[in-house]
Amino acid sequence: MGKGIEAIENLARQLARLPGVGRKTAHRLAYFILDMSADEVALLAESMLTAKQKVRFCSVCGHYAVEDRCAICQDPQRSSAILCVVRDPRDVLAMERMNDFTGRYHVLHGVLSPMEGVGPDDIRIKELLARLEPEGVEELILATNPDVEGEATAAYIARLAKPKGVTVTRIAHGVPIGGNLEYIDELTLKRALAGRRAMDE
């Protein structure tokens, strides 16, 4: 194999590591990149490195941020009385597409999964409970995905939060069982949020 072909194969292998990118798509992307100008490739590489270097997690909620606190946590117009709990930062972006939620968020960075060895200490549950009283949280909306792990995580958090006098609700199941918030359309999410139910049902 010539060095040129080897370089293409190596590029395709790296692209195939991305989620949802199979072998054929990886090769298609590799050829597309080869057709780009050197300046365009440099700009693409620079933007990836810059994002990796500058983007961090908010020290308060765990969402993406470029400063210590994300833009949502810094926004004085957002209500601290309502806290929406999601699995990862991509779910915050999905919820924000609705342009209808005015509360704040808490990102768990995972869900409980005994099969994979993920317990309560492995995700940001302690940080969530520590926010409730200081921030005056009145309602906790549990918006983890409606799959087995998401439901178990929601039930566990509800059990810990209720004794603290917080109203705990769960988004309605307009969201399909086994679905990911990241891929749900805005209207379905809006209806799920509006139809949230108390966790004691």
Residue frames as a rotation matrix with the C-alpha (Angstrom) as fourth column:
MET 1
0.581 0.814 0.000 0.00
0.814 -0.581 0.000 0.00
0.000 0.000 -1.000 0.00
GLY 2
-0.177 -0.646 0.743 1.40
0.589 -0.674 -0.446 3.40
0.789 0.358 0.500 -1.02
LYS 3
-0.797 -0.223 -0.561 1.93
0.600 -0.398 -0.694 6.08
-0.068 -0.890 0.451 1.61
GLY 4
-0.838 0.537 0.096 -0.81
-0.479 -0.809 0.341 8.24
0.260 0.240 0.935 0.06
ILE 5
-0.018 0.846 -0.533 -3.38
-0.192 0.520 0.833 5.46
0.981 0.117 0.153 0.33
GLU 6
-0.314 -0.183 -0.932 -2.15
0.789 0.496 -0.363 4.63
0.529 -0.849 -0.011 3.83
ALA 7
-0.995 -0.066 -0.077 -2.73
0.096 -0.858 -0.505 8.26
-0.033 -0.510 0.859 4.84
ILE 8
-0.427 0.904 -0.038 -6.31
-0.658 -0.281 0.699 8.11
0.621 0.323 0.714 3.51
GLU 9
0.056 0.420 -0.906 -6.96
0.273 0.866 0.418 4.86
0.960 -0.271 -0.066 5.37
ASN 10
-0.667 -0.374 -0.645 -5.60
0.712 -0.062 -0.699 6.35
0.221 -0.925 0.308 8.59
LEU 11
-0.913 0.387 0.132 -7.82
-0.397 -0.916 -0.063 9.42
0.097 -0.110 0.989 8.19
ALA 12
-0.120 0.910 -0.396 -10.86
-0.487 0.294 0.823 7.20
0.865 0.291 0.408 7.53
ARG 13
-0.209 -0.019 -0.978 -10.05
0.628 0.764 -0.149 5.09
0.750 -0.645 -0.148 10.61
GLN 14
-0.932 -0.175 -0.317 -9.99
0.358 -0.580 -0.732 8.20
-0.056 -0.796 0.603 12.79
LEU 15
-0.677 0.736 0.010 -13.26
-0.684 -0.635 0.359 9.50
0.270 0.237 0.933 11.31
ALA 16
-0.123 0.632 -0.765 -14.90
-0.086 0.761 0.643 6.10
0.989 0.145 -0.039 11.85
ARG 17
-0.737 -0.188 -0.649 -14.38
0.601 0.256 -0.757 6.57
0.309 -0.948 -0.076 15.60
LEU 18
-0.861 0.485 0.155 -17.05
-0.507 -0.841 -0.188 9.29
0.039 -0.240 0.970 15.54
PRO 19
-0.551 0.713 0.433 -20.55
0.084 0.563 -0.822 8.18
-0.830 -0.417 -0.371 16.62
GLY 20
0.488 0.872 -0.014 -22.83
-0.006 -0.013 -1.000 7.22
-0.873 0.489 -0.001 13.76
VAL 21
0.352 -0.445 -0.823 -19.97
-0.923 -0.313 -0.225 7.14
-0.158 0.839 -0.521 11.24
GLY 22
0.783 -0.039 0.621 -19.51
0.047 0.999 0.003 3.75
-0.620 0.026 0.784 9.61
ARG 23
-0.116 -0.928 0.354 -16.68
0.489 0.257 0.833 2.59
-0.864 0.269 0.424 7.39
LYS 24
-0.061 0.138 0.988 -18.23
0.993 -0.093 0.075 3.79
0.102 0.986 -0.132 4.11
THR 25
0.888 0.429 0.167 -19.20
0.402 -0.899 0.173 7.18
0.225 -0.087 -0.971 5.52
ALA 26
0.563 -0.757 -0.332 -15.72
0.142 -0.307 0.941 7.57
-0.814 -0.577 -0.066 7.01
HIS 27
-0.350 -0.702 0.621 -14.15
0.760 0.175 0.626 7.01
-0.548 0.691 0.472 3.60
ARG 28
0.304 0.544 0.782 -16.61
0.876 -0.482 -0.005 9.41
0.374 0.686 -0.624 1.97
LEU 29
0.974 0.047 -0.222 -15.67
0.159 -0.840 0.519 12.08
-0.162 -0.541 -0.825 4.54
ALA 30
0.164 -0.986 -0.021 -11.97
0.367 0.041 0.929 11.38
-0.915 -0.160 0.369 4.08
TYR 31
-0.308 -0.240 0.921 -12.27
0.948 0.002 0.318 11.91
-0.078 0.971 0.227 0.31
PHE 32
0.695 0.615 0.372 -14.30
0.618 -0.775 0.128 15.07
0.367 0.141 -0.919 0.90
ILE 33
0.774 -0.471 -0.423 -11.57
0.107 -0.562 0.820 16.43
-0.624 -0.680 -0.384 3.17
LEU 34
-0.201 -0.887 0.415 -8.94
0.644 0.199 0.738 15.61
-0.738 0.416 0.532 0.53
ASP 35
-0.028 0.286 0.958 -10.93
0.949 -0.294 0.115 17.69
0.314 0.912 -0.264 -1.98
MET 36
0.896 0.317 -0.310 -10.92
0.419 -0.835 0.358 20.69
-0.146 -0.451 -0.881 0.37
SER 37
0.506 -0.752 0.423 -8.24
-0.102 -0.539 -0.836 23.36
0.856 0.380 -0.349 0.06
ALA 38
-0.307 -0.722 -0.621 -5.34
0.643 0.324 -0.694 23.32
0.702 -0.612 0.364 2.51
ASP 39
-0.835 0.032 0.549 -6.74
-0.307 -0.855 -0.417 26.50
0.456 -0.517 0.725 4.11
GLU 40
0.177 0.981 0.073 -10.16
-0.733 0.082 0.675 24.90
0.657 -0.173 0.734 4.62
VAL 41
0.413 -0.104 -0.905 -8.61
0.365 0.929 0.060 21.80
0.834 -0.355 0.421 6.20
ALA 42
-0.682 -0.725 -0.096 -6.46
0.431 -0.293 -0.853 24.00
0.591 -0.623 0.512 8.47
LEU 43
-0.544 0.570 0.616 -9.57
-0.676 -0.732 0.081 25.96
0.497 -0.373 0.783 9.52
LEU 44
0.507 0.737 -0.446 -11.44
-0.364 0.652 0.665 22.72
0.781 -0.175 0.599 10.27
ALA 45
0.084 -0.578 -0.812 -8.55
0.658 0.644 -0.390 21.33
0.748 -0.502 0.435 12.33
GLU 46
-0.835 -0.437 0.335 -8.11
0.102 -0.721 -0.686 24.66
0.541 -0.538 0.646 14.15
SER 47
-0.146 0.872 0.468 -11.81
-0.762 -0.401 0.509 24.88
0.631 -0.282 0.723 15.02
MET 48
0.595 0.323 -0.736 -11.74
0.094 0.882 0.462 21.35
0.798 -0.344 0.494 16.49
LEU 49
-0.289 -0.806 -0.516 -8.65
0.732 0.161 -0.662 22.09
0.617 -0.569 0.543 18.57
THR 50
-0.773 0.036 0.633 -10.04
-0.263 -0.927 -0.268 25.43
0.577 -0.374 0.726 19.75
ALA 51
0.293 0.952 0.085 -13.34
-0.597 0.113 0.794 23.86
0.747 -0.283 0.602 20.81
LYS 52
0.475 -0.164 -0.864 -11.49
0.479 0.872 0.098 21.11
0.738 -0.461 0.493 22.68
GLN 53
-0.549 -0.817 -0.174 -9.22
0.640 -0.277 -0.717 23.61
0.538 -0.505 0.675 24.45
LYS 54
-0.843 0.162 0.512 -11.81
-0.284 -0.943 -0.170 26.27
0.456 -0.289 0.842 25.31
VAL 55
0.160 0.987 0.005 -15.03
-0.578 0.090 0.811 24.41
0.800 -0.133 0.585 26.04
ARG 56
-0.928 -0.372 -0.037 -15.36
-0.163 0.491 -0.856 23.12
0.336 -0.788 -0.516 29.60
PHE 57
-0.154 0.900 -0.409 -18.19
0.705 0.390 0.592 22.19
0.692 -0.197 -0.694 31.93
CYS 58
0.118 0.334 0.935 -20.04
-0.360 -0.863 0.354 24.82
0.925 -0.378 0.018 33.97
SER 59
-0.844 -0.529 -0.087 -19.03
-0.086 0.294 -0.952 24.63
0.529 -0.796 -0.293 37.64
VAL 60
-0.574 0.710 0.408 -22.69
-0.744 -0.245 -0.621 25.04
-0.340 -0.661 0.669 38.67
CYS 61
0.394 0.917 0.064 -24.86
-0.758 0.363 -0.542 22.99
-0.520 0.165 0.838 36.32
GLY 62
-0.147 -0.534 0.833 -22.39
0.055 0.836 0.546 20.91
-0.988 0.126 -0.093 34.29
HIS 63
0.847 0.452 0.279 -23.46
0.324 -0.023 -0.946 22.29
-0.421 0.892 -0.166 30.89
TYR 64
0.116 -0.804 0.583 -20.96
0.968 -0.040 -0.249 23.37
0.223 0.593 0.774 28.21
ALA 65
0.916 0.109 -0.385 -19.24
0.231 -0.930 0.285 26.66
-0.328 -0.350 -0.878 29.03
VAL 66
0.373 -0.846 0.381 -16.27
0.522 -0.149 -0.840 28.76
0.767 0.512 0.386 28.02
GLU 67
-0.214 -0.374 0.902 -16.12
-0.627 -0.656 -0.421 30.48
0.749 -0.656 -0.094 31.41
ASP 68
-0.966 -0.175 0.192 -16.50
-0.257 0.531 -0.808 29.12
0.039 -0.829 -0.557 34.93
ARG 69
-0.349 0.920 0.178 -20.31
0.120 0.232 -0.965 29.43
-0.929 -0.316 -0.191 34.64
CYS 70
-0.601 0.185 0.778 -22.35
0.794 0.248 0.555 28.83
-0.090 0.951 -0.296 31.50
ALA 71
-0.889 0.269 0.371 -24.51
-0.075 -0.883 0.462 31.51
0.452 0.383 0.805 29.86
ILE 72
0.058 0.973 -0.221 -27.71
0.197 0.206 0.958 30.00
0.979 -0.099 -0.180 31.30
CYS 73
0.184 -0.047 -0.982 -26.43
0.965 0.196 0.172 30.05
0.184 -0.979 0.081 34.89
GLN 74
-0.780 -0.550 -0.300 -25.27
0.589 -0.806 -0.054 33.64
-0.212 -0.218 0.953 34.38
ASP 75
-0.611 0.604 0.512 -28.62
0.205 -0.504 0.839 34.78
0.765 0.617 0.184 32.96
PRO 76
-0.974 0.219 0.052 -30.53
-0.123 -0.322 -0.939 36.74
-0.189 -0.921 0.341 35.65
GLN 77
-0.300 0.912 -0.280 -33.78
-0.944 -0.240 0.229 36.21
0.141 0.333 0.932 33.72
ARG 78
-0.242 0.185 -0.953 -33.67
-0.153 0.962 0.226 32.45
0.958 0.201 -0.204 34.31
SER 79
0.519 0.562 0.644 -35.62
-0.737 -0.088 0.670 31.20
0.433 -0.822 0.369 37.33
SER 80
-0.640 -0.765 -0.073 -33.63
-0.575 0.539 -0.615 29.31
0.510 -0.352 -0.785 39.95
ALA 81
-0.217 0.653 0.726 -36.91
-0.861 0.223 -0.458 28.00
-0.461 -0.724 0.514 41.43
ILE 82
0.856 0.498 0.141 -37.26
-0.348 0.755 -0.556 25.41
-0.383 0.427 0.819 38.64
LEU 83
-0.222 -0.975 -0.023 -34.42
-0.811 0.171 0.560 23.02
-0.542 0.143 -0.828 37.91
CYS 84
0.815 0.450 -0.364 -34.53
-0.579 0.620 -0.529 20.64
-0.012 0.642 0.766 34.96
VAL 85
0.049 -0.797 0.602 -32.34
-0.552 0.481 0.681 17.55
-0.832 -0.366 -0.416 35.37
VAL 86
0.825 0.168 -0.540 -30.91
-0.563 0.340 -0.753 15.98
0.058 0.925 0.375 32.20
ARG 87
0.860 -0.477 0.183 -28.40
0.437 0.872 0.219 13.28
-0.264 -0.108 0.958 31.35
ASP 88
-0.160 -0.982 0.103 -25.85
0.884 -0.096 0.458 15.26
-0.440 0.165 0.883 29.34
PRO 89
-0.526 -0.120 -0.842 -25.18
0.046 -0.993 0.113 18.71
-0.849 0.020 0.528 27.84
ARG 90
-0.983 0.175 0.050 -26.70
0.053 0.013 0.999 17.74
0.174 0.984 -0.022 24.49
ASP 91
-0.266 0.935 -0.234 -30.04
0.934 0.310 0.175 17.35
0.236 -0.172 -0.956 26.27
VAL 92
-0.169 0.142 -0.975 -29.79
0.466 -0.860 -0.206 20.96
-0.868 -0.489 0.079 27.47
LEU 93
-0.882 -0.217 -0.418 -29.36
-0.243 -0.551 0.798 22.04
-0.403 0.806 0.434 23.85
ALA 94
-0.742 0.669 0.041 -32.44
0.495 0.505 0.707 19.96
0.453 0.545 -0.706 22.90
MET 95
-0.023 0.750 -0.661 -34.54
0.969 -0.147 -0.201 21.56
-0.248 -0.644 -0.724 25.66
GLU 96
-0.377 -0.213 -0.901 -33.34
0.207 -0.968 0.142 25.04
-0.903 -0.134 0.409 24.73
ARG 97
-0.973 0.038 0.228 -34.51
0.224 -0.076 0.971 24.60
0.054 0.996 0.066 21.13
MET 98
-0.170 0.982 -0.081 -38.09
0.979 0.178 0.103 24.84
0.115 -0.062 -0.991 22.47
ASN 99
-0.779 -0.180 0.600 -37.52
0.134 -0.984 -0.120 28.48
0.612 -0.013 0.791 23.54
ASP 100
0.201 0.972 0.124 -40.14
-0.136 -0.098 0.986 27.76
0.970 -0.215 0.112 26.19
PHE 101
0.542 -0.070 -0.837 -38.28
0.753 0.482 0.447 26.77
0.372 -0.873 0.314 29.36
THR 102
0.477 -0.295 0.828 -37.21
-0.192 -0.954 -0.230 29.63
0.858 -0.049 -0.512 31.62
GLY 103
0.970 -0.148 0.194 -35.70
-0.162 0.204 0.966 27.70
-0.183 -0.968 0.174 34.52
ARG 104
0.099 -0.991 -0.085 -32.19
-0.991 -0.106 0.080 26.40
-0.088 0.076 -0.993 35.00
TYR 105
0.653 0.076 -0.754 -30.55
-0.387 0.889 -0.246 23.01
0.651 0.452 0.610 34.43
HIS 106
0.204 -0.699 0.685 -28.52
-0.793 0.293 0.535 20.35
-0.574 -0.652 -0.495 36.16
VAL 107
0.445 -0.152 -0.882 -26.53
-0.706 0.546 -0.450 17.94
0.551 0.824 0.136 33.99
LEU 108
0.843 -0.018 0.537 -25.85
-0.396 0.656 0.643 14.53
-0.364 -0.755 0.546 35.54
HIS 109
-0.037 -0.838 -0.544 -23.23
-0.994 0.086 -0.064 13.42
0.100 0.538 -0.837 32.99
GLY 110
-0.848 -0.190 -0.494 -24.66
-0.240 0.970 0.040 9.92
0.472 0.152 -0.868 32.94
VAL 111
0.286 0.927 0.244 -27.39
-0.821 0.106 0.561 7.75
0.494 -0.360 0.791 34.43
LEU 112
-0.051 -0.243 0.969 -27.44
-0.808 0.580 0.103 4.92
-0.586 -0.778 -0.226 36.94
SER 113
0.561 0.177 -0.809 -26.48
-0.690 0.640 -0.338 1.65
0.458 0.748 0.481 35.29
PRO 114
0.475 -0.351 0.807 -25.50
-0.646 0.483 0.591 -1.20
-0.597 -0.802 0.003 37.64
MET 115
0.880 -0.103 0.464 -24.75
0.335 0.828 -0.450 -3.43
-0.337 0.551 0.763 34.63
GLU 116
0.549 -0.700 0.457 -22.05
0.368 -0.288 -0.884 -0.99
0.750 0.653 0.099 33.55
GLY 117
-0.087 -0.613 -0.785 -20.88
0.975 0.110 -0.194 -0.26
0.205 -0.782 0.588 37.08
VAL 118
-0.640 -0.071 0.765 -22.30
0.101 -0.995 -0.007 3.27
0.762 0.073 0.644 37.18
GLY 119
-0.150 0.547 -0.824 -23.60
0.969 0.248 -0.011 4.09
0.198 -0.799 -0.567 40.65
PRO 120
0.800 0.596 -0.062 -24.83
0.592 -0.770 0.238 7.27
0.094 -0.227 -0.969 42.41
ASP 121
0.472 -0.692 -0.546 -21.28
0.192 -0.524 0.830 8.43
-0.860 -0.497 -0.115 43.15
ASP 122
-0.416 -0.674 0.611 -20.32
0.715 0.173 0.678 8.25
-0.562 0.719 0.409 39.47
ILE 123
-0.184 0.406 0.895 -22.78
0.741 -0.541 0.398 10.91
0.646 0.737 -0.201 38.29
ARG 124
-0.843 -0.320 0.432 -23.58
0.081 -0.871 -0.485 14.40
0.531 -0.374 0.760 39.61
ILE 125
0.168 0.939 -0.300 -26.36
0.524 0.172 0.834 13.54
0.835 -0.297 -0.463 42.08
LYS 126
0.008 -0.233 -0.972 -24.61
0.983 -0.178 0.051 14.91
-0.185 -0.956 0.228 45.19
GLU 127
-0.923 -0.383 -0.030 -24.01
0.362 -0.894 0.263 18.19
-0.128 0.232 0.964 43.37
LEU 128
-0.436 0.852 0.291 -27.70
0.181 -0.233 0.955 18.32
0.882 0.469 -0.053 42.46
LEU 129
0.367 0.611 -0.701 -28.89
0.789 0.195 0.583 17.82
0.493 -0.767 -0.411 46.04
ALA 130
-0.340 -0.607 -0.719 -26.42
0.877 -0.480 -0.009 20.44
-0.339 -0.633 0.695 47.24
ARG 131
-0.920 -0.013 0.392 -28.06
0.233 -0.823 0.518 23.03
0.316 0.568 0.760 44.95
LEU 132
-0.192 0.980 -0.043 -31.65
0.740 0.173 0.650 22.61
0.644 0.094 -0.759 46.13
GLU 133
0.421 0.417 -0.805 -31.71
0.889 -0.368 0.274 24.68
-0.182 -0.831 -0.526 49.31
PRO 134
-0.402 -0.657 -0.638 -29.11
0.522 -0.737 0.430 27.39
-0.752 -0.160 0.639 48.51
GLU 135
-0.991 0.002 0.131 -30.76
0.114 -0.466 0.877 28.18
0.063 0.885 0.462 45.15
GLY 136
-0.538 0.843 -0.013 -34.31
-0.501 -0.333 -0.799 28.04
-0.678 -0.423 0.601 46.50
VAL 137
-0.876 0.193 -0.442 -35.39
-0.313 0.471 0.825 25.26
0.367 0.861 -0.352 44.14
GLU 138
-0.318 0.861 0.397 -39.15
-0.797 -0.016 -0.604 24.63
-0.514 -0.508 0.691 44.36
GLU 139
0.796 0.583 0.161 -39.60
-0.381 0.690 -0.616 22.18
-0.470 0.429 0.771 41.49
LEU 140
-0.443 -0.885 0.145 -37.26
-0.505 0.380 0.775 19.55
-0.741 0.270 -0.615 40.14
ILE 141
0.669 0.617 -0.414 -38.17
-0.682 0.289 -0.672 18.40
-0.295 0.732 0.614 36.61
LEU 142
-0.145 -0.712 0.687 -36.61
-0.221 0.700 0.678 15.03
-0.964 -0.054 -0.259 35.86
ALA 143
0.689 0.362 -0.628 -35.98
-0.628 -0.135 -0.767 14.90
-0.362 0.923 0.134 32.12
THR 144
-0.503 -0.804 0.319 -33.74
-0.516 0.575 0.635 11.86
-0.694 0.155 -0.703 31.79
ASN 145
-0.623 0.229 -0.748 -34.42
-0.698 0.268 0.664 9.66
0.352 0.936 -0.007 28.78
PRO 146
0.263 0.837 0.480 -37.48
-0.941 0.333 -0.065 7.35
-0.214 -0.435 0.875 29.07
ASP 147
0.132 -0.261 -0.956 -35.45
-0.368 0.883 -0.292 4.13
0.921 0.390 0.020 29.05
VAL 148
0.608 0.153 -0.779 -34.70
0.514 0.673 0.533 1.69
0.605 -0.724 0.331 31.88
GLU 149
-0.328 -0.843 -0.427 -31.64
0.913 -0.166 -0.373 3.57
0.244 -0.512 0.824 33.13
GLY 150
-0.727 0.092 0.680 -33.29
-0.005 -0.992 0.130 6.98
0.686 0.091 0.722 32.79
GLU 151
0.350 0.934 0.071 -36.37
-0.208 0.004 0.978 5.85
0.913 -0.357 0.196 34.71
ALA 152
0.454 -0.255 -0.854 -34.26
0.787 0.564 0.250 4.27
0.418 -0.786 0.456 37.47
THR 153
-0.657 -0.753 0.046 -32.20
0.675 -0.614 -0.409 7.44
0.336 -0.238 0.911 37.79
ALA 154
-0.409 0.601 0.687 -35.32
-0.280 -0.799 0.532 9.62
0.869 0.025 0.495 37.96
ALA 155
0.619 0.687 -0.380 -36.86
0.108 0.405 0.908 7.41
0.778 -0.603 0.177 40.66
TYR 156
0.078 -0.692 -0.718 -33.65
0.951 0.267 -0.154 7.45
0.298 -0.671 0.679 42.70
ILE 157
-0.827 -0.388 0.407 -33.34
0.310 -0.919 -0.244 11.24
0.468 -0.076 0.880 42.55
ALA 158
-0.028 0.913 0.407 -37.03
-0.278 -0.398 0.874 11.68
0.960 -0.089 0.265 43.41
ARG 159
0.574 0.219 -0.789 -36.60
0.556 0.603 0.572 9.50
0.601 -0.767 0.224 46.50
LEU 160
-0.305 -0.800 -0.517 -33.73
0.949 -0.208 -0.238 11.71
0.083 -0.563 0.822 47.72
ALA 161
-0.853 -0.102 0.512 -35.22
0.205 -0.967 0.149 15.08
0.480 0.232 0.846 46.78
LYS 162
0.054 0.995 0.083 -38.79
0.244 -0.094 0.965 14.75
0.968 -0.032 -0.248 48.10
PRO 163
0.345 0.094 -0.934 -37.81
0.926 0.128 0.355 14.81
0.153 -0.987 -0.043 51.80
LYS 164
-0.695 -0.670 -0.259 -36.18
0.691 -0.723 0.016 18.17
-0.198 -0.168 0.966 51.14
GLY 165
-0.059 0.804 -0.591 -39.60
0.363 -0.534 -0.763 19.69
-0.930 -0.260 -0.261 50.43
VAL 166
-0.690 -0.224 -0.689 -39.09
-0.522 -0.505 0.687 20.02
-0.502 0.833 0.231 46.68
THR 167
0.524 0.847 0.084 -41.87
-0.443 0.356 -0.823 19.22
-0.727 0.394 0.562 44.19
VAL 168
-0.632 -0.759 0.157 -40.51
-0.309 0.432 0.847 16.50
-0.711 0.487 -0.507 41.92
THR 169
0.552 0.811 -0.193 -42.03
-0.476 0.116 -0.872 16.02
-0.685 0.573 0.450 38.46
ARG 170
-0.412 -0.596 0.689 -41.23
0.291 0.631 0.719 13.82
-0.864 0.496 -0.086 35.47
ILE 171
-0.618 0.208 -0.758 -41.63
-0.720 -0.537 0.439 14.88
-0.316 0.817 0.482 31.85
ALA 172
0.387 0.870 0.305 -44.63
-0.562 0.485 -0.670 13.26
-0.731 0.088 0.677 30.18
HIS 173
-0.351 -0.570 0.743 -44.14
0.144 0.751 0.644 10.37
-0.925 0.333 -0.182 27.80
GLY 174
0.872 0.352 -0.339 -44.86
-0.254 -0.268 -0.930 12.13
-0.418 0.897 -0.144 24.56
VAL 175
-0.043 -0.952 -0.304 -41.21
-0.999 0.033 0.041 11.19
-0.029 0.305 -0.952 24.35
PRO 176
0.605 0.365 -0.707 -41.09
-0.501 0.866 0.019 7.58
0.619 0.343 0.707 23.06
ILE 177
0.825 -0.303 0.476 -39.85
-0.268 0.533 0.803 4.81
-0.497 -0.790 0.359 25.35
GLY 178
0.365 -0.792 0.489 -36.18
0.739 0.566 0.366 4.23
-0.567 0.228 0.792 24.62
GLY 179
0.692 -0.054 0.720 -35.90
0.556 -0.597 -0.579 7.60
0.461 0.801 -0.383 22.87
ASN 180
-0.318 -0.829 -0.459 -33.12
0.937 -0.348 -0.020 10.17
-0.144 -0.437 0.888 23.34
LEU 181
0.449 0.527 -0.721 -34.01
0.489 -0.821 -0.295 13.80
-0.747 -0.221 -0.627 24.06
GLU 182
-0.434 -0.765 -0.477 -31.28
-0.037 -0.513 0.857 14.89
-0.900 0.389 0.194 21.69
TYR 183
-0.983 0.000 0.185 -33.28
0.180 0.224 0.958 13.56
-0.041 0.974 -0.221 18.72
ILE 184
-0.193 0.977 -0.088 -36.80
0.915 0.147 -0.376 14.55
-0.354 -0.153 -0.922 19.80
ASP 185
-0.339 0.112 0.934 -38.50
0.616 -0.724 0.311 17.39
0.711 0.681 0.177 17.91
GLU 186
-0.944 -0.162 0.286 -39.28
-0.051 -0.788 -0.614 20.66
0.325 -0.595 0.735 19.69
LEU 187
-0.171 0.967 0.192 -43.08
-0.747 -0.254 0.614 20.26
0.642 -0.038 0.765 19.68
THR 188
0.397 0.269 -0.877 -42.94
0.203 0.906 0.370 16.80
0.895 -0.325 0.305 21.29
LEU 189
-0.550 -0.682 -0.482 -40.51
0.667 -0.011 -0.745 18.08
0.503 -0.731 0.461 23.92
LYS 190
-0.800 0.301 0.519 -42.72
-0.413 -0.904 -0.112 21.10
0.436 -0.304 0.847 24.60
ARG 191
0.257 0.955 -0.147 -45.75
-0.572 0.273 0.774 18.84
0.779 -0.114 0.616 25.14
ALA 192
0.185 -0.275 -0.943 -43.72
0.548 0.826 -0.133 16.47
0.816 -0.492 0.304 27.33
LEU 193
-0.845 -0.534 -0.024 -42.57
0.349 -0.517 -0.782 19.38
0.405 -0.669 0.623 29.48
ALA 194
-0.532 0.723 0.441 -46.07
-0.699 -0.669 0.252 20.86
0.477 -0.174 0.861 29.73
GLY 195
0.482 0.799 -0.359 -47.55
-0.497 0.587 0.639 17.46
0.722 -0.130 0.680 30.63
ARG 196
-0.594 -0.780 -0.199 -45.02
-0.245 0.410 -0.878 16.63
0.766 -0.473 -0.435 33.33
ARG 197
0.541 0.801 -0.255 -46.41
-0.081 0.352 0.933 14.64
0.837 -0.484 0.256 36.26
ALA 198
0.387 -0.352 0.852 -45.62
-0.922 -0.183 0.342 14.31
0.035 -0.918 -0.395 39.94
MET 199
-0.419 -0.698 -0.581 -43.19
-0.665 0.672 -0.327 11.47
0.618 0.249 -0.745 40.64
ASP 200
-0.743 0.150 0.652 -45.45
-0.507 0.509 -0.695 9.89
-0.436 -0.847 -0.302 43.28
GLU 201
0.284 0.895 -0.343 -47.92
-0.930 0.170 -0.327 8.68
-0.234 0.412 0.881 40.65
